[in-house]
Amino acid sequence: MAATVDPLEARLLPSGSIRIGLVVPVSGVLGPMGPCAINCAVLAAEELNAAGGMLGRPVELVLVDGGRPARQVAAEVSELVATGTVQAVAGAHASDVRVEVVAAIAGRAPFVYGPPYEGGGHAPGVYFLGETPDRQLAPGIEWLVGTRRARRWFLLGNDYIWPRLVHASARPLLRALGATVVGEHLVRYGEAMHLLDRVAAARPDAILLTLIGSDLMDFNRAYAAGGLGAARFCGALEEHGLPFTSGGLTAWISFWRNLFTRKLWF
């Protein structure tokens, strides 16, 4: 089994392995996705090690909690890179954390970022795997406007860089399709539930959800319990959120690409 060590252990115990800093949230609003991300990373490391490792050396994962405040996460990653404790970094976490981590390591180690993100942010040694809004939004919005006749849209997300720029990309696309934004709100973590009545009062045909983690799950649970019927479109839905989707939620993300369809209507 691929070894996973905590940062303190990695600092104190030298290793002949290539150590990769694995930055995933195990606390905070995105904490529910942590176990999935860790399991996937461990599986990938196991497969790599079974094939001979990297440059003839086994791979170890150094787990960094990416659910803490962005600057705190970045400071820890920077120290691990500066001391040679890790030779590379891989992350699945919010974009505000990514921005700080990229600035802190300043190209001293390769950094691979997996989730969908807002675009831009190019820097030496940074590799993006997820979709940007120009690739992610159009297929889902066009399908909802054309097939579901969704003309009135409410944009609801958490207040940080990814939702802000996703919404900025969605507005002109919706206008071009003849749809109207009837409401928009960005909320701090933990406050999405307070917007349920405001969303319902706007009478949208569809809601673009850029909430993440537990906020997304809590909102979808409350939405279903309230008997509300607008379609919901989400670009950040993973397995941990599926039990709380109820009906009428569309997920559009490369995560689902190998399933029977890229258009999932739950």
ChimeraX attribute file (.defattr): number of C-alpha atoms within 10 A of each C-alpha:
attribute: neighborCount
match mode: 1-to-1
recipient: residues
	/A:1	11
	/A:2	18
	/A:3	14
	/A:4	20
	/A:5	18
	/A:6	14
	/A:7	20
	/A:8	11
	/A:9	10
	/A:10	19
	/A:11	17
	/A:12	9
	/A:13	9
	/A:14	9
	/A:15	12
	/A:16	9
	/A:17	18
	/A:18	18
	/A:19	23
	/A:20	24
	/A:21	25
	/A:22	29
	/A:23	28
	/A:24	26
	/A:25	26
	/A:26	21
	/A:27	14
	/A:28	16
	/A:29	19
	/A:30	22
	/A:31	18
	/A:32	18
	/A:33	22
	/A:34	21
	/A:35	14
	/A:36	13
	/A:37	19
	/A:38	20
	/A:39	11
	/A:40	12
	/A:41	19
	/A:42	19
	/A:43	14
	/A:44	14
	/A:45	23
	/A:46	19
	/A:47	14
	/A:48	15
	/A:49	18
	/A:50	12
	/A:51	11
	/A:52	13
	/A:53	17
	/A:54	13
	/A:55	9
	/A:56	11
	/A:57	13
	/A:58	21
	/A:59	24
	/A:60	26
	/A:61	27
	/A:62	25
	/A:63	19
	/A:64	23
	/A:65	23
	/A:66	28
	/A:67	21
	/A:68	19
	/A:69	13
	/A:70	18
	/A:71	16
	/A:72	16
	/A:73	21
	/A:74	24
	/A:75	15
	/A:76	16
	/A:77	27
	/A:78	22
	/A:79	16
	/A:80	24
	/A:81	20
	/A:82	14
	/A:83	10
	/A:84	14
	/A:85	23
	/A:86	25
	/A:87	18
	/A:88	21
	/A:89	24
	/A:90	20
	/A:91	24
	/A:92	22
	/A:93	25
	/A:94	23
	/A:95	21
	/A:96	14
	/A:97	21
	/A:98	23
	/A:99	15
	/A:100	20
	/A:101	25
	/A:102	23
	/A:103	12
	/A:104	19
	/A:105	21
	/A:106	16
	/A:107	13
	/A:108	16
	/A:109	20
	/A:110	17
	/A:111	26
	/A:112	17
	/A:113	19
	/A:114	15
	/A:115	20
	/A:116	24
	/A:117	25
	/A:118	21
	/A:119	15
	/A:120	8
	/A:121	12
	/A:122	10
	/A:123	12
	/A:124	12
	/A:125	15
	/A:126	17
	/A:127	14
	/A:128	18
	/A:129	12
	/A:130	18
	/A:131	18
	/A:132	19
	/A:133	21
	/A:134	14
	/A:135	11
	/A:136	18
	/A:137	23
	/A:138	16
	/A:139	13
	/A:140	20
	/A:141	23
	/A:142	16
	/A:143	14
	/A:144	19
	/A:145	19
	/A:146	12
	/A:147	9
	/A:148	13
	/A:149	13
	/A:150	21
	/A:151	19
	/A:152	20
	/A:153	26
	/A:154	23
	/A:155	26
	/A:156	22
	/A:157	24
	/A:158	22
	/A:159	15
	/A:160	16
	/A:161	14
	/A:162	22
	/A:163	25
	/A:164	18
	/A:165	15
	/A:166	24
	/A:167	23
	/A:168	13
	/A:169	17
	/A:170	18
	/A:171	15
	/A:172	13
	/A:173	17
	/A:174	20
	/A:175	12
	/A:176	9
	/A:177	13
	/A:178	12
	/A:179	19
	/A:180	18
	/A:181	18
	/A:182	16
	/A:183	17
	/A:184	16
	/A:185	17
	/A:186	19
	/A:187	17
	/A:188	12
	/A:189	18
	/A:190	15
	/A:191	13
	/A:192	20
	/A:193	16
	/A:194	11
	/A:195	15
	/A:196	15
	/A:197	11
	/A:198	13
	/A:199	22
	/A:200	15
	/A:201	10
	/A:202	15
	/A:203	16
	/A:204	22
	/A:205	21
	/A:206	25
	/A:207	23
	/A:208	23
	/A:209	24
	/A:210	24
	/A:211	29
	/A:212	23
	/A:213	20
	/A:214	20
	/A:215	23
	/A:216	25
	/A:217	20
	/A:218	19
	/A:219	23
	/A:220	25
	/A:221	17
	/A:222	16
	/A:223	21
	/A:224	15
	/A:225	10
	/A:226	12
	/A:227	8
	/A:228	14
	/A:229	15
	/A:230	21
	/A:231	19
	/A:232	24
	/A:233	23
	/A:234	19
	/A:235	24
	/A:236	19
	/A:237	24
	/A:238	14
	/A:239	11
	/A:240	15
	/A:241	20
	/A:242	13
	/A:243	10
	/A:244	17
	/A:245	22
	/A:246	14
	/A:247	14
	/A:248	16
	/A:249	21
	/A:250	23
	/A:251	21
	/A:252	23
	/A:253	23
	/A:254	16
	/A:255	17
	/A:256	15
	/A:257	11
	/A:258	8
	/A:259	10
	/A:260	8
	/A:261	9
	/A:262	17
	/A:263	16
	/A:264	15
	/A:265	14
	/A:266	12
